[in-house]
Amino acid sequence: MDFPLSHKTVFVLDHGPTFLQSSKQIVEYDILNKGRPVVIPLSPLAKSLWTCTIEAVLEYSRIVYDVFSQNKLIRFVLSDSPVAVFPESWVQRHQGQEQVMAKFAEHGPPSPTADDCSIAEAIYSAVELLCEVTEYQQDLQTTQTTLENTNPVLIANTGRIVCITNCKSKAHIKQLEEKVLEIVAKNNRLASESESMLPLNQLEFVLIHTVPLEDETGVSDKARRAISPIITSEVIAVRSGRYIATKLAHLVQLHYDLASTTVTGIPMKEEQNANTSANYDVELLHPKTAHAELRKIGCLEGILAAREGVPYETVTLKWCTPRSNAVELQYCTTACRISPMEVNSRPSSCLTNFLLSGRSVMLEQPRKSGQKVLSHMLTSHGGEIFIHTLGTSRLPLEDPPSISEGCGGRVTDYRITDFGEFMKECRLAPIPDESAEVKPVEKAKAQLERMTRVWPMVIGETAIFNLLSHLDPLPSLVTRESLDKEEVLECKRVLAHVASLEQRGEALPVPAVGGARAKGNKREEQYRHVWMELEGLLRAHASNSARHQEVLECVLEKRSVSESAGSSRGGGGGGKSPLARRKSPSVESMKEEKVDEASDSAERVTLGEKADLGKTVLHVGTIRSTLDSPLSPPAVRSFRAEPGIGFKAKGQNLLTMWTSRLNRIHLSRHADFDGRLNAGSSKAELYKNLQAKDEDHPRRLGDANKRSSSPAGFTKRLKVS
């Protein structure tokens, strides 16, 4: 497994007499007497190169310890004789800003007479430190070896050396790089033969050449380059004082992948005048992941700003009115620890104390127009300050799907309570005995597979899981790997209880399964669904054991009894066939409507009469075209209802009721001709006058002869429906 270079960092500091010289950075300390004309102020002081270097290094380590709680380890090597190393080991409990400051105070400034301080010896000790195994590496190596069940697994060992010294020339820098190559090769040979050391797979060597403020560096910067397959080197020439502090603040961001956020517009009362307030800015450092959401939605470039005198950019966010209710839960995508860039400044101190008091501050993106967007939140957890990235894009849970949108439905339709109980039953816990034949994780997977064979997600998709008060403990028992005799008897008792409820005709408190309205008797439909689901549940687990199969056979027996009893109760048909039982209500409804005789006879025509009726219509059209005589009014259309169709209500169905209504309306609006009324149920003889003698009807026959040939003998008996 690869480790980041930031896991182990060693600072090599030149503790020789050279660093006793002045950095030429003036410090004014007699501020009270400076403005007085009579009193001569004391002359200012200048920090040494050692003081400026230590201040910058301590800021580097403070930021690392603030942002990362573990697995980011730093050690220091001083080029004394002998070499001084602290902390004593890579153990996490030895890491901390207070321990480091105490060790620096213990060693003090360089000695003016120490001429035997060798930076090469300090680099040799730094490489040895990087070959040591940390706690995290040891734990990971043990875990990988246990999982692989093989010989010890070697993990990649990486690290970084930051050397701060004063080089004499470019040749001196070249000499130090060659020394690093030699030392790494030697220590890798020793580490490969040792069980307590790891050879270096990758090393980053950063050489910082520092000089006083007014001096020329004499050495140019060199970008990072590879000097061997496993070693990269970088040379940085920087003046002391504020310049080396800024450079190390930039390096800590590059080495640990940090980003800068500046909170602007913080209202703060003036120190001298508490009645007035001014707005201040505070810069914070944190991992870059806190800006991932801004980068994803594409608005990071618009809020990046360059600060004067620093080589990096910062994200500007505006202070928003603080929220007093820190308990309110916000939708966050990331939470990162922060560290103020200027920890001792008054604005940083006030902001830190404000957040540690339990308050939360919302940060918004600066915009010239439009609605403000809250993108981050500052709050404290357990005495540590975090920056939370708020979700600014559409939330995946803000609009749950509706029933019409398919799978799932409303949130209230999900079996949330049952799912919580399901999760409790499937929790994993460590076991003290690891000598079991079957691994606990395999047992857990098998249990999870059995419990999810039949597990409806939505309330409306199941009947039996809504009747747990009547069916417990059957649903939980059948998911077990095996059943004993008492559990089988308990399952049969539950099935007998359901059968007794059905016999008594008690309705079940279950919703309509599938979201559709039940047809026929609602209670019968409910029990039919219950027996069907019970059979499906037992069939899914019948292969678990022979006793599961016994419970399934009991379900099949109870279901067959239920279906046979339901068919005997079916519709009160008195032994009629299902088709006859469907037809009888339609006939009765027609009798109850008492439709008039003409309409009733029209509805009782046979199929053969219908065929003849089609021919009759054709001949009527012929008579109209040849005789041009007024025809009898057309027969009233009768809508014949097919029995057994539609929803039944009070002995009728919907189609029968609608047909009877239409028949009554047509009969009330139209008077039938006398021939049909006088004929009754027999056949009506039409156009009797055509059979009379010509002298009895001279005008009619004369008119007919003018229009066409005589239709003598054209007598037809029409069947009317």
VMD Tcl script that draws the C-alpha trace (Angstrom):
set ca {
  {0.00 0.00 0.00}
  {1.29 3.46 -0.90}
  {1.67 6.07 1.80}
  {1.52 9.81 1.21}
  {4.73 11.76 1.61}
  {3.07 13.79 4.34}
  {2.80 10.80 6.68}
  {6.36 11.36 7.97}
  {8.23 14.68 7.84}
  {11.65 15.42 9.35}
  {12.97 18.98 9.75}
  {16.77 19.26 9.68}
  {17.78 22.59 11.23}
  {21.25 24.13 11.12}
  {22.18 24.79 14.76}
  {25.60 26.23 13.98}
  {27.08 29.67 14.76}
  {25.99 31.01 11.35}
  {22.40 31.24 12.54}
  {23.40 33.53 15.40}
  {23.84 36.46 13.03}
  {21.15 39.08 12.77}
  {18.32 38.63 10.33}
  {18.11 42.44 10.13}
  {14.38 42.38 10.82}
  {13.83 45.28 13.23}
  {11.50 44.82 16.21}
  {10.18 47.99 17.90}
  {9.53 47.30 21.57}
  {9.71 50.77 23.24}
  {6.40 51.88 21.77}
  {5.20 54.03 24.70}
  {8.13 56.45 24.57}
  {8.46 56.57 20.81}
  {5.99 59.44 20.30}
  {7.23 61.59 23.17}
  {9.49 64.47 22.10}
  {11.40 64.72 25.38}
  {12.10 61.03 26.06}
  {14.59 59.28 23.82}
  {13.21 55.80 22.99}
  {15.37 52.72 23.27}
  {16.96 51.47 20.13}
  {15.06 48.66 18.32}
  {16.19 45.05 18.30}
  {16.80 42.65 15.41}
  {15.95 38.94 15.47}
  {18.59 36.35 14.66}
  {18.37 33.89 11.79}
  {17.72 31.11 14.31}
  {14.75 32.95 15.90}
  {13.11 33.69 12.55}
  {13.65 30.10 11.41}
  {12.19 28.58 14.58}
  {9.14 30.88 14.45}
  {8.41 29.83 10.87}
  {8.91 26.12 11.63}
  {6.66 26.29 14.68}
  {3.91 27.88 12.58}
  {4.30 25.06 10.07}
  {3.93 22.40 12.78}
  {1.06 24.27 14.50}
  {-1.00 24.28 11.31}
  {-0.39 20.55 10.79}
  {-1.34 19.67 14.37}
  {-4.46 21.87 14.18}
  {-5.79 20.48 10.91}
  {-4.82 16.81 11.32}
  {-5.47 14.94 14.52}
  {-3.41 11.85 13.64}
  {-1.18 10.11 11.09}
  {0.63 13.36 10.16}
  {3.88 13.01 12.09}
  {6.76 15.52 12.40}
  {10.18 15.15 14.00}
  {13.10 17.55 14.29}
  {16.86 17.07 14.01}
  {19.36 19.73 15.18}
  {22.89 19.71 13.78}
  {24.56 19.61 17.18}
  {27.36 17.39 18.31}
  {25.94 14.90 19.02}
  {22.81 15.31 16.87}
  {19.67 16.22 18.82}
  {16.43 14.47 17.83}
  {12.92 15.14 19.15}
  {10.26 13.91 19.66}
  {11.79 10.63 20.79}
  {9.72 8.38 18.50}
  {6.93 8.31 15.90}
  {4.33 7.48 18.57}
  {1.22 9.63 18.20}
  {1.11 10.69 21.86}
  {4.55 12.32 21.53}
  {3.25 14.63 18.81}
  {2.04 18.09 19.83}
  {2.87 21.77 19.70}
  {3.57 22.09 23.42}
  {6.10 19.22 23.42}
  {7.90 20.70 20.41}
  {8.13 24.19 21.91}
  {9.41 22.78 25.17}
  {12.19 20.89 23.37}
  {13.25 23.98 21.40}
  {13.38 25.97 24.61}
  {15.46 23.23 26.20}
  {18.09 23.24 23.45}
  {18.22 27.04 23.18}
  {19.96 29.10 20.49}
  {23.16 27.96 18.71}
  {26.46 28.16 20.54}
  {28.99 30.68 19.15}
  {31.85 28.24 19.77}
  {30.24 25.16 18.23}
  {32.41 24.68 15.15}
  {31.81 20.96 14.74}
  {28.12 21.16 13.75}
  {27.73 19.07 10.58}
  {24.53 19.33 8.53}
  {25.48 16.08 6.74}
  {25.35 14.13 10.01}
  {21.92 15.61 10.73}
  {20.68 14.48 7.28}
  {22.01 10.99 7.97}
  {19.98 10.86 11.20}
  {16.89 12.13 9.35}
  {17.07 9.28 6.81}
  {17.41 6.78 9.65}
  {14.29 8.21 11.27}
  {12.30 7.82 8.05}
  {13.26 4.14 7.88}
  {11.65 3.51 11.25}
  {8.17 1.99 11.32}
  {5.31 4.11 12.66}
  {2.33 2.78 14.61}
  {0.02 3.24 11.66}
  {2.37 1.39 9.32}
  {2.76 -1.44 11.82}
  {-1.01 -1.84 12.27}
  {-1.63 -1.79 8.55}
  {1.15 -4.29 7.87}
  {-0.29 -6.66 10.49}
  {-3.81 -6.31 9.07}
  {-2.68 -6.97 5.50}
  {-0.67 -10.00 6.60}
  {-3.68 -11.43 8.46}
  {-6.04 -10.90 5.52}
  {-3.63 -12.35 2.97}
  {-2.70 -15.27 5.27}
  {0.80 -15.22 3.87}
  {4.24 -14.00 4.85}
  {4.55 -10.45 6.20}
  {3.41 -7.92 3.61}
  {5.82 -5.07 2.93}
  {4.16 -1.69 2.61}
  {5.55 1.31 0.77}
  {7.59 3.65 2.97}
  {7.71 7.32 1.98}
  {8.76 10.54 3.68}
  {9.94 14.11 3.36}
  {13.06 15.94 4.65}
  {12.98 19.75 4.95}
  {16.50 21.05 5.53}
  {16.98 24.72 6.51}
  {20.58 25.91 6.38}
  {22.86 28.56 4.95}
  {24.70 27.23 1.92}
  {28.03 28.60 0.90}
  {27.61 28.12 -2.86}
  {25.96 26.08 -5.57}
  {28.67 23.47 -5.15}
  {27.69 23.11 -1.53}
  {24.08 22.37 -2.58}
  {25.28 19.79 -5.08}
  {27.38 18.16 -2.38}
  {24.40 17.90 -0.04}
  {22.25 16.25 -2.74}
  {24.95 13.66 -3.43}
  {25.22 13.05 0.29}
  {21.47 12.35 0.43}
  {21.80 9.77 -2.38}
  {24.61 8.02 -0.58}
  {22.86 7.98 2.80}
  {19.55 6.67 1.38}
  {21.27 3.84 -0.51}
  {23.18 2.79 2.61}
  {20.16 2.87 4.90}
  {17.99 0.97 2.41}
  {20.52 -1.87 2.44}
  {20.47 -1.96 6.21}
  {16.68 -1.70 6.42}
  {16.15 -4.58 3.98}
  {18.08 -6.86 6.36}
  {16.27 -5.63 9.47}
  {12.81 -6.61 10.69}
  {12.25 -3.36 12.59}
  {13.00 -0.98 9.69}
  {11.50 -0.27 6.30}
  {13.50 0.78 3.24}
  {12.53 4.07 1.66}
  {10.51 3.77 -1.53}
  {10.16 7.51 -2.10}
  {11.87 10.52 -0.56}
  {11.31 14.23 -1.14}
  {14.29 16.43 -0.18}
  {13.52 20.16 0.23}
  {16.57 22.37 0.80}
  {15.83 25.91 2.06}
  {18.72 28.35 1.84}
  {18.09 31.39 4.05}
  {20.05 34.65 4.42}
  {19.48 37.98 6.27}
  {17.03 40.47 4.82}
  {19.47 42.86 3.20}
  {21.85 40.20 1.82}
  {21.79 38.59 -1.57}
  {20.84 34.94 -1.59}
  {23.63 34.01 -4.01}
  {21.69 30.86 -4.94}
  {18.75 30.58 -7.29}
  {15.67 28.43 -6.81}
  {15.47 25.00 -8.40}
  {12.13 23.39 -9.07}
  {11.43 19.87 -7.94}
  {13.34 17.35 -10.02}
  {14.30 13.70 -9.74}
  {17.90 13.00 -8.78}
  {17.32 9.22 -8.55}
  {14.40 6.84 -9.18}
  {13.21 7.26 -5.59}
  {14.48 10.74 -4.63}
  {13.31 14.18 -5.73}
  {15.10 17.40 -4.78}
  {13.94 21.02 -4.56}
  {16.03 24.09 -3.71}
  {14.40 27.25 -2.28}
  {16.38 30.44 -1.63}
  {14.58 32.86 0.67}
  {15.43 35.79 2.90}
  {14.81 35.50 6.59}
  {12.21 37.31 8.66}
  {8.69 37.59 7.28}
  {9.78 36.06 3.96}
  {10.72 32.67 5.35}
  {7.52 32.65 7.43}
  {5.43 33.27 4.30}
  {7.36 30.63 2.36}
  {6.81 27.94 5.00}
  {3.11 28.88 5.24}
  {2.90 28.27 1.49}
  {4.86 25.02 1.71}
  {2.56 23.58 4.37}
  {-0.36 24.07 1.98}
  {1.49 22.31 -0.83}
  {2.79 19.46 1.33}
  {-0.55 18.67 3.01}
  {-2.98 19.67 0.23}
  {-4.51 22.57 2.14}
  {-6.54 25.53 0.94}
  {-7.16 29.02 2.26}
  {-10.52 30.63 3.07}
  {-10.84 34.26 4.16}
  {-13.93 35.20 6.16}
  {-14.70 38.84 5.38}
  {-17.01 41.36 6.99}
  {-16.70 40.10 10.59}
  {-18.29 42.78 12.80}
  {-16.10 43.48 15.80}
  {-16.02 46.22 18.39}
  {-13.01 48.48 18.46}
  {-10.51 47.80 21.23}
  {-10.15 51.45 22.23}
  {-13.80 52.45 21.72}
  {-16.34 49.80 22.61}
  {-19.22 51.90 21.21}
  {-18.02 51.60 17.62}
  {-17.42 48.53 15.51}
  {-15.50 47.72 12.34}
  {-15.35 44.83 9.92}
  {-12.32 42.55 9.93}
  {-11.06 39.61 7.90}
  {-9.70 36.30 9.18}
  {-7.82 33.78 7.03}
  {-8.31 30.07 7.74}
  {-6.43 27.01 6.47}
  {-8.14 23.64 5.97}
  {-8.05 20.63 3.59}
  {-8.98 21.32 -0.02}
  {-11.97 19.00 0.21}
  {-13.91 21.85 1.85}
  {-13.94 23.59 -1.57}
  {-14.91 20.49 -3.55}
  {-18.58 21.51 -3.73}
  {-17.68 24.98 -5.05}
  {-15.39 23.42 -7.61}
  {-18.09 20.97 -8.69}
  {-20.74 23.63 -9.35}
  {-18.18 25.84 -11.14}
  {-18.26 28.96 -8.94}
  {-14.82 28.63 -7.33}
  {-13.05 30.83 -9.86}
  {-15.38 33.74 -9.20}
  {-14.60 33.97 -5.49}
  {-10.83 33.33 -5.59}
  {-8.77 36.38 -4.66}
  {-5.04 37.02 -4.51}
  {-3.63 38.40 -1.28}
  {-0.87 40.96 -1.26}
  {2.53 39.57 -0.36}
  {1.61 35.86 -0.49}
  {2.14 33.45 -3.43}
  {-1.26 31.74 -3.17}
  {-4.94 32.57 -3.64}
  {-7.71 32.45 -1.04}
  {-11.44 31.84 -1.30}
  {-13.42 34.81 -0.02}
  {-16.64 34.08 1.91}
  {-18.82 36.65 3.61}
  {-19.80 36.54 7.28}
  {-23.52 35.91 7.77}
  {-25.64 36.51 10.87}
  {-24.64 33.81 13.36}
  {-27.14 31.11 14.24}
  {-27.76 30.68 17.94}
  {-29.34 27.22 17.50}
  {-26.41 24.92 16.87}
  {-28.61 21.84 17.34}
  {-30.33 22.40 14.00}
  {-29.10 19.83 11.52}
  {-27.70 21.13 8.23}
  {-27.23 19.20 5.03}
  {-23.41 19.00 4.86}
  {-21.18 17.22 2.38}
  {-17.81 17.76 4.11}
  {-16.50 18.67 7.57}
  {-12.84 19.69 8.01}
  {-10.78 21.01 10.90}
  {-9.41 24.53 10.49}
  {-6.41 26.53 11.65}
  {-6.16 30.35 11.64}
  {-3.29 31.69 9.60}
  {-2.49 34.42 12.17}
  {-3.39 32.70 15.41}
  {-2.23 35.54 17.68}
  {-4.06 38.38 15.95}
  {-7.05 39.95 17.71}
  {-9.63 39.15 14.96}
  {-8.55 35.49 14.89}
  {-8.67 35.26 18.67}
  {-12.16 36.81 18.84}
  {-13.52 34.52 16.11}
  {-12.02 31.45 17.79}
  {-13.50 32.33 21.20}
  {-16.87 33.10 19.60}
  {-17.04 29.67 17.93}
  {-15.77 27.77 20.97}
  {-18.60 29.27 23.03}
  {-21.05 27.07 21.11}
  {-22.15 29.48 18.39}
  {-22.27 28.71 14.68}
  {-21.56 31.10 11.82}
  {-22.94 30.74 8.29}
  {-20.73 31.82 5.38}
  {-22.19 32.99 2.09}
  {-20.73 33.49 -1.34}
  {-20.23 37.17 -2.17}
  {-22.63 38.23 -4.93}
  {-23.39 41.59 -6.50}
  {-27.03 40.69 -7.16}
  {-29.47 37.87 -6.68}
  {-30.30 35.70 -3.73}
  {-27.52 34.92 -1.29}
  {-26.12 31.39 -1.25}
  {-24.95 29.88 2.05}
  {-22.09 27.55 1.15}
  {-20.21 26.91 4.43}
  {-20.69 26.91 8.18}
  {-18.21 27.39 11.01}
  {-18.90 25.57 14.27}
  {-17.09 23.71 17.05}
  {-17.29 20.06 18.09}
  {-15.60 18.86 21.25}
  {-13.43 21.94 21.60}
  {-12.21 21.84 17.96}
  {-13.38 24.18 15.20}
  {-14.65 22.76 11.91}
  {-15.73 24.21 8.61}
  {-18.76 22.41 7.13}
  {-19.48 22.46 3.42}
  {-23.22 22.94 2.90}
  {-24.98 21.36 -0.05}
  {-25.75 24.18 -2.49}
  {-27.04 21.98 -5.31}
  {-30.39 20.17 -5.45}
  {-30.79 17.74 -2.57}
  {-31.46 14.11 -3.51}
  {-34.10 13.81 -0.75}
  {-35.93 17.14 -0.95}
  {-38.60 15.94 -3.43}
  {-39.56 12.34 -2.73}
  {-41.28 10.55 -5.62}
  {-45.07 10.42 -5.74}
  {-47.20 7.31 -6.14}
  {-47.76 8.04 -9.84}
  {-44.03 8.15 -10.50}
  {-43.62 4.41 -10.09}
  {-41.38 2.61 -7.63}
  {-41.50 3.56 -4.00}
  {-44.21 6.13 -3.66}
  {-44.54 8.61 -0.83}
  {-42.08 8.47 2.02}
  {-44.92 7.64 4.41}
  {-45.67 4.49 2.38}
  {-42.32 2.91 3.17}
  {-42.05 0.41 6.02}
  {-39.66 2.66 7.92}
  {-40.34 1.25 11.39}
  {-40.05 -2.33 10.17}
  {-36.81 -1.47 8.38}
  {-35.39 -0.10 11.64}
  {-36.18 -3.37 13.39}
  {-34.67 -5.24 10.45}
  {-31.40 -3.31 10.81}
  {-31.26 -4.06 14.54}
  {-31.58 -7.77 13.85}
  {-28.77 -7.64 11.27}
  {-26.19 -5.75 13.34}
  {-22.67 -7.14 13.47}
  {-20.62 -7.46 16.64}
  {-17.16 -8.89 17.39}
  {-17.03 -12.35 18.93}
  {-14.39 -13.55 21.40}
  {-14.19 -17.07 19.92}
  {-12.65 -17.13 16.45}
  {-12.29 -20.89 16.24}
  {-15.77 -21.48 14.76}
  {-16.01 -23.69 11.69}
  {-18.15 -21.15 9.84}
  {-16.94 -17.56 9.91}
  {-19.32 -15.13 11.62}
  {-19.41 -12.97 8.51}
  {-20.64 -15.93 6.46}
  {-23.37 -16.61 9.01}
  {-24.38 -12.96 8.87}
  {-24.55 -13.02 5.08}
  {-26.68 -16.17 5.15}
  {-29.06 -14.63 7.69}
  {-29.34 -11.45 5.62}
  {-30.11 -13.49 2.51}
  {-32.86 -15.44 4.27}
  {-34.48 -12.35 5.80}
  {-34.62 -10.51 2.47}
  {-36.11 -13.28 0.34}
  {-39.57 -11.86 1.01}
  {-39.44 -8.31 2.36}
  {-41.84 -5.81 0.70}
  {-40.58 -2.23 0.80}
  {-43.97 -0.48 0.70}
  {-46.96 -0.91 3.02}
  {-49.44 -1.19 0.14}
  {-47.63 -4.17 -1.37}
  {-48.22 -6.56 1.53}
  {-51.06 -7.82 3.68}
  {-49.38 -10.23 6.10}
  {-46.76 -7.70 7.29}
  {-49.59 -5.34 8.20}
  {-51.20 -8.08 10.35}
  {-48.30 -8.84 12.68}
  {-50.65 -8.57 15.67}
  {-52.48 -11.65 14.30}
  {-49.55 -13.43 12.63}
  {-46.68 -13.03 15.10}
  {-44.33 -14.83 15.49}
  {-44.75 -16.72 12.18}
  {-43.00 -14.15 9.86}
  {-39.89 -14.07 12.07}
  {-39.80 -17.82 12.72}
  {-39.89 -18.91 9.08}
  {-36.72 -16.90 8.28}
  {-34.66 -19.03 10.64}
  {-32.28 -21.66 9.39}
  {-34.18 -24.43 11.22}
  {-37.29 -24.89 13.37}
  {-37.95 -27.07 16.39}
  {-41.22 -28.82 17.21}
  {-42.48 -26.05 19.47}
  {-41.88 -23.43 16.78}
  {-43.73 -25.55 14.22}
  {-46.69 -25.84 16.60}
  {-46.57 -22.07 17.11}
  {-46.75 -21.50 13.34}
  {-49.69 -23.91 13.02}
  {-51.46 -22.14 15.87}
  {-51.13 -18.83 13.99}
  {-52.54 -20.40 10.81}
  {-55.46 -21.88 12.76}
  {-56.14 -18.43 14.24}
  {-56.34 -16.87 10.75}
  {-58.66 -19.65 9.60}
  {-60.96 -19.07 12.60}
  {-61.08 -15.34 11.80}
  {-62.16 -16.18 8.27}
  {-64.86 -18.55 9.45}
  {-66.29 -15.89 11.75}
  {-66.28 -13.41 8.87}
  {-64.15 -10.79 10.63}
  {-62.68 -8.10 8.39}
  {-58.90 -7.68 8.37}
  {-57.37 -4.23 9.06}
  {-55.22 -4.17 5.93}
  {-55.03 -1.65 3.07}
  {-55.98 -2.54 -0.48}
  {-53.11 -4.66 -1.75}
  {-51.58 -3.38 -4.97}
  {-53.55 -0.12 -4.78}
  {-56.52 -1.59 -6.69}
  {-60.12 -1.96 -5.55}
  {-61.03 -5.51 -4.59}
  {-63.67 -7.23 -6.73}
  {-66.59 -9.13 -5.26}
  {-66.76 -9.69 -1.53}
  {-64.09 -7.53 0.14}
  {-63.52 -9.90 3.04}
  {-63.09 -12.88 0.76}
  {-60.58 -10.89 -1.31}
  {-58.62 -9.95 1.80}
  {-58.35 -13.51 3.04}
  {-57.46 -14.68 -0.46}
  {-54.50 -12.25 -0.50}
  {-53.44 -13.27 3.01}
  {-53.36 -16.99 2.14}
  {-51.59 -16.24 -1.13}
  {-48.85 -14.21 0.62}
  {-48.45 -16.81 3.36}
  {-47.96 -19.48 0.74}
  {-45.38 -17.33 -1.09}
  {-43.51 -16.66 2.17}
  {-43.39 -20.34 3.11}
  {-42.40 -21.44 -0.39}
  {-39.44 -19.03 -0.28}
  {-38.20 -20.70 2.92}
  {-39.40 -24.26 2.38}
  {-35.88 -25.37 1.45}
  {-34.47 -24.31 4.83}
  {-35.50 -27.50 6.63}
  {-38.06 -30.31 6.65}
  {-40.11 -28.54 9.32}
  {-40.42 -25.49 7.06}
  {-41.93 -27.83 4.48}
  {-44.37 -29.08 7.13}
  {-45.55 -25.53 7.82}
  {-45.96 -24.95 4.07}
  {-48.18 -28.03 3.77}
  {-50.31 -26.68 6.61}
  {-50.72 -23.38 4.74}
  {-51.73 -25.20 1.55}
  {-54.32 -27.22 3.48}
  {-55.81 -24.13 5.13}
  {-55.90 -22.29 1.81}
  {-57.71 -25.13 0.03}
  {-60.33 -25.22 2.80}
  {-60.74 -21.43 2.51}
  {-61.22 -21.55 -1.26}
  {-63.73 -24.41 -1.11}
  {-65.74 -22.61 1.58}
  {-65.66 -19.41 -0.45}
  {-66.96 -21.15 -3.59}
  {-69.89 -22.65 -1.66}
  {-70.77 -19.19 -0.25}
  {-70.02 -17.53 -3.58}
  {-73.21 -15.67 -4.57}
  {-76.14 -17.65 -3.17}
  {-76.69 -19.30 -6.56}
  {-78.33 -22.45 -5.13}
  {-76.11 -24.88 -7.00}
  {-76.06 -22.94 -10.24}
  {-72.99 -22.71 -12.36}
  {-70.83 -19.55 -12.11}
  {-72.16 -18.43 -15.50}
  {-75.79 -18.89 -14.39}
  {-75.07 -16.97 -11.19}
  {-73.68 -14.11 -13.23}
  {-76.72 -14.02 -15.57}
  {-79.53 -14.17 -13.01}
  {-79.12 -10.65 -11.54}
  {-79.43 -9.06 -14.99}
  {-82.74 -10.84 -15.71}
  {-84.14 -9.87 -12.36}
  {-83.16 -6.28 -12.84}
  {-84.94 -6.17 -16.17}
  {-88.12 -7.48 -14.52}
  {-87.91 -4.94 -11.72}
  {-87.64 -2.09 -14.18}
  {-91.00 -3.14 -15.76}
  {-90.16 -1.93 -19.22}
  {-93.20 -1.71 -21.52}
  {-94.19 -4.66 -23.63}
  {-92.80 -3.39 -26.89}
  {-89.36 -2.74 -25.49}
  {-89.38 -6.08 -23.64}
  {-90.23 -7.98 -26.79}
  {-87.55 -6.12 -28.69}
  {-84.91 -7.32 -26.23}
  {-85.90 -10.98 -26.61}
  {-85.13 -11.38 -30.30}
  {-83.11 -14.39 -31.35}
  {-79.96 -14.47 -33.44}
  {-81.90 -15.69 -36.44}
  {-84.35 -12.84 -36.13}
  {-81.45 -10.40 -36.07}
  {-80.19 -11.78 -39.35}
  {-83.65 -11.36 -40.92}
  {-83.80 -7.87 -39.52}
  {-80.78 -6.90 -41.57}
  {-82.55 -8.04 -44.72}
  {-85.66 -6.11 -43.70}
  {-83.75 -2.88 -43.47}
  {-82.47 -3.42 -47.01}
  {-86.00 -3.97 -48.39}
  {-87.35 -0.92 -46.60}
  {-84.75 1.15 -48.41}
  {-85.90 -0.36 -51.72}
  {-89.54 0.47 -51.00}
  {-88.58 4.08 -50.19}
  {-86.85 4.47 -53.55}
  {-89.56 2.78 -55.65}
  {-92.86 3.74 -54.08}
  {-91.95 7.09 -52.54}
  {-94.56 6.44 -49.90}
  {-94.34 7.53 -46.34}
  {-92.92 4.72 -44.28}
  {-93.80 3.81 -40.77}
  {-91.63 5.36 -38.11}
  {-88.43 3.45 -37.44}
  {-88.48 1.01 -34.55}
  {-87.26 2.23 -31.21}
  {-83.64 1.20 -30.73}
  {-83.30 -1.17 -27.84}
  {-79.96 -1.48 -26.02}
  {-79.63 -5.09 -25.00}
  {-77.61 -5.60 -21.81}
  {-75.27 -8.55 -21.58}
  {-75.91 -10.14 -18.19}
  {-73.18 -10.26 -15.58}
  {-71.21 -7.21 -16.80}
  {-70.38 -4.23 -14.60}
  {-70.51 -3.52 -10.89}
  {-73.62 -5.01 -9.23}
  {-75.77 -2.95 -6.90}
  {-79.15 -4.02 -5.45}
  {-79.66 -6.92 -7.90}
  {-78.78 -4.85 -10.99}
  {-75.63 -3.96 -12.85}
  {-74.60 -0.63 -14.29}
  {-75.20 -1.58 -17.93}
  {-78.73 -2.85 -17.22}
  {-79.69 0.32 -15.38}
  {-78.33 2.53 -18.18}
  {-80.07 0.49 -20.91}
  {-83.43 0.60 -19.12}
  {-83.12 4.36 -18.73}
  {-82.40 4.86 -22.43}
  {-85.35 2.64 -23.39}
  {-87.71 4.68 -21.23}
  {-86.44 7.95 -22.75}
  {-86.86 6.71 -26.35}
  {-90.34 5.34 -25.69}
  {-91.49 8.58 -24.06}
  {-90.34 10.70 -27.01}
  {-91.68 8.54 -29.86}
  {-95.13 7.03 -30.64}
  {-94.95 3.62 -32.25}
  {-97.07 2.93 -35.35}
  {-100.42 1.23 -35.03}
  {-99.48 -1.94 -36.89}
  {-96.88 -2.96 -34.34}
  {-99.05 -1.96 -31.41}
  {-102.08 -3.93 -32.72}
  {-100.01 -6.96 -33.68}
  {-98.62 -7.45 -30.19}
  {-96.10 -10.27 -30.16}
  {-97.21 -11.62 -33.57}
  {-96.08 -10.48 -37.00}
  {-97.46 -7.24 -38.41}
  {-98.71 -7.32 -42.01}
  {-97.65 -4.18 -43.88}
  {-99.07 -2.45 -46.97}
  {-102.36 -4.31 -47.07}
  {-103.75 -1.72 -49.51}
  {-101.45 -3.09 -52.23}
  {-103.53 -6.27 -52.28}
  {-106.85 -4.40 -52.86}
  {-108.47 -4.03 -56.28}
  {-107.31 -1.35 -58.63}
  {-110.72 0.32 -58.69}
  {-110.72 0.74 -54.93}
  {-107.53 2.77 -55.12}
  {-107.28 4.42 -58.56}
  {-105.31 7.46 -57.45}
  {-102.67 5.57 -55.48}
  {-102.06 3.03 -58.28}
  {-102.06 5.76 -60.88}
  {-99.46 7.72 -59.08}
  {-97.41 4.61 -58.56}
  {-97.52 3.71 -62.27}
  {-96.27 7.15 -63.17}
  {-93.16 6.71 -61.12}
  {-92.25 3.11 -61.79}
  {-93.49 -0.26 -62.85}
  {-96.31 -1.79 -60.81}
  {-95.08 -3.69 -57.79}
  {-98.06 -6.01 -57.82}
  {-97.51 -9.02 -55.68}
  {-94.74 -7.16 -53.79}
  {-96.05 -8.19 -50.43}
  {-93.64 -8.85 -47.71}
  {-94.03 -9.82 -44.11}
  {-91.48 -7.96 -42.11}
  {-90.24 -9.07 -38.81}
  {-89.88 -6.11 -36.52}
  {-87.81 -5.92 -33.45}
}
mol new
graphics top color blue
foreach p $ca { graphics top sphere $p radius 0.5 }
foreach p [lrange $ca 0 end-1] q [lrange $ca 1 end] { graphics top cylinder $p $q radius 0.2 }
display resetview
